[in-house]
Amino acid sequence: MGRILHVDDDVTFSKSWRSRWELNGHTVTSCHTAYEAKELLKDISKLFDVIILDGSLTKRGREGPALAWFSRTHRPQTPIIGFSGAETNIWGDLLGTPLFESFEKNFDNGKLKVHLAAILPPSA
């Protein structure tokens, strides 16, 4: 069973994906701000197998890449999957780095499922 940290300011999107992942036997911790995510990432008692985050994260945008770099500092071995809308280059220098994958928000669910299966331990 995998432990997912999902960070997205779109509560409806977040609830939908949380339900899907939980149905597949994974434990999901959801938060909706960069501040909440940073507090969780600083807490070493909280363990995650993957961090899935929204690139814009707020209506002002672009908190996602900053949070991804923060995650790299505090959880360097934890894979990150970043979602972005129309701006495919929002991730900048993160693209091509180890343990990072990006998807557009209109992604292919099958591709994400395969990617998660490679990262997460199998559910019991």
DOGU-443886 format. One record per residue (C-alpha): residue number from 1; residue in one letter; x, y, z. Coordinates in nm, 2 decimals, always signed. Each point is the difference from the previous one (the first is absolute). Layout:
// DOGU-443886
(r NUM; "A"; (X; Y; Z))
...
// end
This chain:
// DOGU-443886
(r 1; "M"; (+0.00; +0.00; +0.00))
(r 2; "G"; (+0.15; +0.33; -0.10))
(r 3; "R"; (+0.00; +0.33; +0.19))
(r 4; "I"; (-0.09; +0.30; -0.22))
(r 5; "L"; (+0.03; +0.36; +0.08))
(r 6; "H"; (-0.23; +0.19; -0.23))
(r 7; "V"; (+0.02; +0.38; -0.02))
(r 8; "D"; (-0.26; +0.18; -0.20))
(r 9; "D"; (-0.20; +0.32; +0.06))
(r 10; "D"; (-0.29; -0.13; -0.21))
(r 11; "V"; (-0.19; -0.18; +0.27))
(r 12; "T"; (-0.24; -0.18; -0.24))
(r 13; "F"; (+0.29; -0.14; -0.21))
(r 14; "S"; (+0.18; -0.10; +0.32))
(r 15; "K"; (-0.30; -0.19; +0.14))
(r 16; "S"; (-0.06; -0.18; -0.33))
(r 17; "W"; (+0.36; -0.12; -0.02))
(r 18; "R"; (+0.02; -0.08; +0.37))
(r 19; "S"; (-0.30; -0.24; -0.04))
(r 20; "R"; (+0.16; -0.17; -0.29))
(r 21; "W"; (+0.33; -0.06; +0.17))
(r 22; "E"; (-0.17; -0.12; +0.33))
(r 23; "L"; (-0.21; -0.24; -0.20))
(r 24; "N"; (+0.33; -0.15; -0.13))
(r 25; "G"; (+0.11; -0.05; +0.36))
(r 26; "H"; (+0.23; +0.30; +0.05))
(r 27; "T"; (+0.01; +0.24; +0.29))
(r 28; "V"; (-0.05; +0.36; -0.11))
(r 29; "T"; (+0.09; +0.32; +0.19))
(r 30; "S"; (-0.16; +0.30; -0.18))
(r 31; "C"; (+0.08; +0.36; +0.06))
(r 32; "H"; (-0.10; +0.31; -0.20))
(r 33; "T"; (+0.28; +0.26; +0.07))
(r 34; "A"; (+0.38; +0.00; -0.02))
(r 35; "Y"; (+0.01; +0.10; +0.37))
(r 36; "E"; (-0.19; -0.32; +0.10))
(r 37; "A"; (+0.22; -0.21; -0.22))
(r 38; "K"; (+0.32; +0.15; +0.13))
(r 39; "E"; (-0.11; -0.07; +0.36))
(r 40; "L"; (-0.06; -0.37; -0.09))
(r 41; "L"; (+0.33; -0.03; -0.19))
(r 42; "K"; (+0.20; +0.15; +0.30))
(r 43; "D"; (-0.16; -0.26; +0.23))
(r 44; "I"; (+0.23; -0.30; -0.02))
(r 45; "S"; (-0.26; -0.23; +0.16))
(r 46; "K"; (-0.21; +0.04; -0.32))
(r 47; "L"; (+0.11; -0.25; -0.26))
(r 48; "F"; (-0.10; +0.03; -0.37))
(r 49; "D"; (+0.09; -0.22; -0.29))
(r 50; "V"; (-0.09; +0.26; -0.26))
(r 51; "I"; (-0.09; +0.37; -0.01))
(r 52; "I"; (-0.26; +0.11; -0.25))
(r 53; "L"; (-0.04; +0.37; -0.04))
(r 54; "D"; (-0.17; +0.27; -0.21))
(r 55; "G"; (+0.24; +0.23; -0.18))
(r 56; "S"; (-0.20; +0.32; +0.04))
(r 57; "L"; (-0.13; -0.10; +0.35))
(r 58; "T"; (-0.17; +0.34; +0.04))
(r 59; "K"; (-0.19; +0.24; -0.21))
(r 60; "R"; (+0.31; +0.22; +0.01))
(r 61; "G"; (+0.18; -0.29; -0.13))
(r 62; "R"; (+0.35; -0.16; +0.00))
(r 63; "E"; (+0.03; -0.11; +0.36))
(r 64; "G"; (+0.02; -0.36; -0.13))
(r 65; "P"; (+0.36; +0.02; -0.13))
(r 66; "A"; (+0.12; +0.17; +0.32))
(r 67; "L"; (-0.17; -0.27; +0.20))
(r 68; "A"; (+0.16; -0.27; -0.21))
(r 69; "W"; (+0.35; +0.15; +0.07))
(r 70; "F"; (-0.09; +0.02; +0.37))
(r 71; "S"; (-0.10; -0.37; -0.01))
(r 72; "R"; (+0.33; -0.08; -0.17))
(r 73; "T"; (+0.18; +0.16; +0.30))
(r 74; "H"; (-0.21; -0.17; +0.27))
(r 75; "R"; (-0.08; -0.33; -0.18))
(r 76; "P"; (+0.28; -0.05; -0.26))
(r 77; "Q"; (-0.09; -0.37; -0.06))
(r 78; "T"; (-0.37; +0.04; -0.04))
(r 79; "P"; (-0.13; +0.01; -0.36))
(r 80; "I"; (-0.20; +0.30; -0.11))
(r 81; "I"; (-0.27; +0.01; -0.26))
(r 82; "G"; (-0.09; +0.35; -0.11))
(r 83; "F"; (-0.32; +0.10; -0.18))
(r 84; "S"; (-0.03; +0.31; -0.21))
(r 85; "G"; (-0.27; +0.15; -0.21))
(r 86; "A"; (+0.09; +0.18; -0.32))
(r 87; "E"; (+0.35; +0.09; +0.10))
(r 88; "T"; (+0.21; -0.30; -0.07))
(r 89; "N"; (+0.33; +0.17; +0.09))
(r 90; "I"; (-0.12; +0.11; +0.34))
(r 91; "W"; (+0.24; -0.25; +0.16))
(r 92; "G"; (+0.31; +0.15; -0.15))
(r 93; "D"; (+0.32; -0.16; +0.14))
(r 94; "L"; (-0.19; -0.28; +0.16))
(r 95; "L"; (-0.07; -0.16; -0.34))
(r 96; "G"; (+0.25; -0.28; -0.06))
(r 97; "T"; (+0.11; -0.03; +0.36))
(r 98; "P"; (-0.02; -0.33; +0.17))
(r 99; "L"; (-0.32; -0.10; +0.18))
(r 100; "F"; (-0.21; +0.27; -0.18))
(r 101; "E"; (-0.27; -0.06; -0.25))
(r 102; "S"; (-0.25; +0.26; -0.14))
(r 103; "F"; (-0.34; -0.04; -0.14))
(r 104; "E"; (-0.25; +0.25; -0.15))
(r 105; "K"; (-0.32; +0.02; +0.19))
(r 106; "N"; (-0.19; -0.17; -0.30))
(r 107; "F"; (+0.23; -0.29; +0.04))
(r 108; "D"; (-0.05; -0.36; -0.10))
(r 109; "N"; (-0.12; -0.19; +0.31))
(r 110; "G"; (+0.16; -0.32; -0.13))
(r 111; "K"; (+0.35; +0.17; -0.02))
(r 112; "L"; (-0.03; +0.13; +0.36))
(r 113; "K"; (-0.12; -0.34; +0.12))
(r 114; "V"; (+0.30; -0.17; -0.15))
(r 115; "H"; (+0.24; +0.26; +0.14))
(r 116; "L"; (-0.15; -0.03; +0.35))
(r 117; "A"; (+0.02; -0.38; -0.02))
(r 118; "A"; (+0.37; +0.03; -0.06))
(r 119; "I"; (+0.05; +0.23; +0.30))
(r 120; "L"; (-0.25; -0.12; +0.26))
(r 121; "P"; (+0.02; -0.33; +0.19))
(r 122; "P"; (-0.28; -0.24; -0.10))
(r 123; "S"; (-0.32; +0.02; +0.21))
(r 124; "A"; (-0.08; -0.29; +0.22))
// end
